[in-house]
Amino acid sequence: MTQVLVLYYSRHGATAELARQIARGVGEIAGAEARLRTVPPVRPEFEPARGDGDPASGPPYCTREDLAECGALILGSPTRFGQMAAPLKYFLDGTSSEWLSGTLVGKPAAVFTSTSTMHGGQESTLLSMILPLLHHGMLIVGLPFTEPGVSGTQGGGTPYGASHLAGTRGERAFDEHERALARALGRRVADVAARLAR
Ligand SMILES: Cc1cc2nc3c(=O)[nH]c(=O)nc-3n(C[C@H](O)[C@H](O)[C@H](O)COP(=O)(O)O)c2cc1C
């Protein structure tokens, strides 16, 4: 089984829901399996708030073994001032040994995000997450315009990755295009990973 690591941070749940949709897409590809993981929040003094164990609910925190064992990585974060949230950046800044040893080199990768506003920085956030993945030598997978939702969406869903428009109070439900594109991204990454593993 090719493990597709779906790794994200989510404060209020929108990015977490997007992650679950992507994982469904991964599961639709034979030979591929999604592994959901998250990262700890950070305290104002910029120390990780991992505590003694994993979160009380939801997926466990990502470990070095998860990074080593994955055949692909799909990375998600809410938009914070037009870029990824600090907990995910903090986690990525701790992956020097993976960078040095080439743990992620040649593995496919993709990104996803959630924003409160339509033009509040989905693309810039997705690009901010792509940059460290390129430094890790990963092969970036996006969403092609042959997916009807990319041109038809009235909410999230971009060529750079999956996204969700949550509304200023998180009141906006996922629409049909956002769900379809999240699943398509999961399928696409899993399909590339499975082909590379053959
Ligand atoms: C500090 C902070 C900065 C934010 N910056 C933006 C922003 O630049 N653009 C935007 O549309 N939403 C912004 N948001 C809203 C979140 O991106 C949005 O609520 C997202 O859907 C939350 O995802 P989550 O439910 O996974 O935590 C910001 C939220 C916070 C707390």
Ligand as a Chemical Component Dictionary entry (heavy atoms), coordinates in Angstrom:
data_LIG
# 
_chem_comp.id                   LIG 
_chem_comp.type                 NON-POLYMER 
_chem_comp.pdbx_formal_charge   0 
_chem_comp.three_letter_code    LIG 
# 
loop_
_chem_comp_atom.comp_id 
_chem_comp_atom.atom_id 
_chem_comp_atom.alt_atom_id 
_chem_comp_atom.type_symbol 
_chem_comp_atom.charge 
_chem_comp_atom.model_Cartn_x 
_chem_comp_atom.model_Cartn_y 
_chem_comp_atom.model_Cartn_z 
_chem_comp_atom.pdbx_ordinal 
LIG C1  C1  C 0 -4.679  35.366 12.493 1  
LIG C2  C2  C 0 -5.603  35.020 11.384 2  
LIG C3  C3  C 0 -5.328  35.492 10.102 3  
LIG C4  C4  C 0 -6.194  35.203 9.042  4  
LIG N1  N1  N 0 -5.897  35.682 7.797  5  
LIG C5  C5  C 0 -6.776  35.465 6.782  6  
LIG C6  C6  C 0 -6.518  35.991 5.470  7  
LIG O1  O1  O 0 -5.461  36.583 5.203  8  
LIG N2  N2  N 0 -7.463  35.803 4.521  9  
LIG C7  C7  C 0 -8.655  35.123 4.762  10 
LIG O2  O2  O 0 -9.490  35.038 3.868  11 
LIG N3  N3  N 0 -8.893  34.567 5.980  12 
LIG C8  C8  C 0 -7.981  34.731 6.978  13 
LIG N4  N4  N 0 -8.219  34.173 8.216  14 
LIG C9  C9  C 0 -9.398  33.290 8.374  15 
LIG C10 C10 C 0 -9.056  31.781 8.232  16 
LIG O3  O3  O 0 -8.174  31.532 7.155  17 
LIG C11 C11 C 0 -10.351 31.000 7.965  18 
LIG O4  O4  O 0 -11.237 31.237 9.042  19 
LIG C12 C12 C 0 -10.114 29.486 7.797  20 
LIG O5  O5  O 0 -11.251 28.944 7.140  21 
LIG C13 C13 C 0 -9.914  28.762 9.128  22 
LIG O6  O6  O 0 -9.605  27.394 8.866  23 
LIG P1  P1  P 0 -9.731  26.299 10.009 24 
LIG O7  O7  O 0 -11.203 26.143 10.289 25 
LIG O8  O8  O 0 -9.149  25.066 9.407  26 
LIG O9  O9  O 0 -8.963  26.779 11.198 27 
LIG C14 C14 C 0 -7.362  34.429 9.268  28 
LIG C15 C15 C 0 -7.609  33.926 10.568 29 
LIG C16 C16 C 0 -6.753  34.219 11.603 30 
LIG C17 C17 C 0 -7.056  33.670 12.987 31 
# 
loop_
_chem_comp_bond.comp_id 
_chem_comp_bond.atom_id_1 
_chem_comp_bond.atom_id_2 
_chem_comp_bond.value_order 
_chem_comp_bond.pdbx_ordinal 
LIG C1  C2  SING 1  
LIG C2  C3  SING 2  
LIG C2  C16 DOUB 3  
LIG C3  C4  DOUB 4  
LIG C4  N1  SING 5  
LIG C4  C14 SING 6  
LIG N1  C5  DOUB 7  
LIG C5  C6  SING 8  
LIG C5  C8  SING 9  
LIG C6  O1  DOUB 10 
LIG C6  N2  SING 11 
LIG N2  C7  SING 12 
LIG C7  O2  DOUB 13 
LIG C7  N3  SING 14 
LIG N3  C8  DOUB 15 
LIG C8  N4  SING 16 
LIG N4  C9  SING 17 
LIG N4  C14 SING 18 
LIG C9  C10 SING 19 
LIG C10 O3  SING 20 
LIG C10 C11 SING 21 
LIG C11 O4  SING 22 
LIG C11 C12 SING 23 
LIG C12 O5  SING 24 
LIG C12 C13 SING 25 
LIG C13 O6  SING 26 
LIG O6  P1  SING 27 
LIG P1  O7  DOUB 28 
LIG P1  O8  SING 29 
LIG P1  O9  SING 30 
LIG C14 C15 DOUB 31 
LIG C15 C16 SING 32 
LIG C16 C17 SING 33 
# 
